[in-house]
Amino acid sequence: MLDQLRKQIDAVDDELIKLLNQRMEYVKQVGELKRNDNSAIYRPEREKAIVDRLEANSNGILNRAAIEAIFFEIFAVSRNYELPERIAYLGPEGSFTHQAAESRYGAMSDYIPLDSISSVFEAVKTSRARFGVVPIENNQEGTVQETIDFLALHKLTIAAEIVLPIHFAFASKEDDLEKVTTVYSRDIAFRQCKNFLNDYFKHPVKLVPVSSTSRACKIAREEEGAAAICAPIAARQYELPILYNNIQDSADNQTRFLIISQNFVNQMSDQDKTSVIANLPDEPGSLVRFLQQFQNAGINLCKVESRPAKEGTTFKYVFFVEFEGHFNDPKIQNTIKPYKDNITWLGSYVQLC
């Protein structure tokens, strides 16, 4: 019975590889057409539409998460046949940003881990990388202010966003928690896994903050009695056994990442979000009047956050604003028309997951 099932699986795999090769032939033709008219290779809205269609047509056991896991890798391979991509991300290897980047660009892309968000922006601005992946917001800890500041400074374009569930793992060479005397991780990870640490350790344990969860894994692999709270991708990278998965306090812990590029314009879809920087007049009621335009037009605001303008010596502010809809939608254009000289467009994009 088992041998028969394996033969059936092998037959399906043989058919799959034939179909995938056929798909790649079409991809090559698409790539040639895109190169001829200088079209963008990466189209997030097209990839999302494909996943939406496949989810709607799936009558089997594959849910959306499984379809995304399979087809985002296929998309990444396809894009590399069209045109190899270089992706910069906030490192090091094994970080959650690395995981977010691989979730959209797959294993075949050329990755550049960088030490700072500013370095990622600089790599994209100078064309050393086609795309950059940076964190923008965690739903437990708040906004990554540095990312907003560099968006305003460098005028790069948001090509897409990724919402990644943040799952921490507890990894160690020790198979008995009683033998663990030191746990390494980032401060933020200790804060987000307090319940696990309190519930599972009845003996004194030293919590040592380090620069990254990847470094935590490296130390835990080399040091006796050590463990790491880390991203699962980091534990796998350093071949550190995972003793417990999903140890974070909140099951809803998510981080939002942005994919940035130069002059990237998405086509309009029915699930767009737009990000802008609004530099409003320094006078009473200017922000209220600006936001009232969106209410009057029935446009949903997703986020409004002030940041120092960083120009001059006085305390003045700009506003990072996100709202539903595409910047080129006539409804949006009419809404922001009175403020067109005060707004810097950062991108209109679909949410990928």
Secondary structure, DSSP 8 states (H G I E B T S, - for coil): -HHHHHHHHHHHHHHHHHHHHHHHHHHHHHHHHHHHHT--S--HHHHHHHHHHHHHH--SS--HHHHHHHHHHHHHHHHHHHS--EEEEESSTTSHHHHHHHHHHTTTSEEEEESSHHHHHHHHHTTS-SEEEEEEEETTTEE-HHHHHHHHHH--EEEEEEEEE---EEEES-SSGGG--EEEE-HHHHHHTHHHHHHH--S--EEEE-S-HHHHHHHHHHSTTEEEEE-HHHHHHTT--EEES---S-TT-EEEEEEEESS------SSEEEEEEE---SSTTHHHHHHHHHHHHT--EEEEEEEE--SSSS--EEEEEEEES-TTSHHHHHHHGGGTTTEEEEEEEEB--
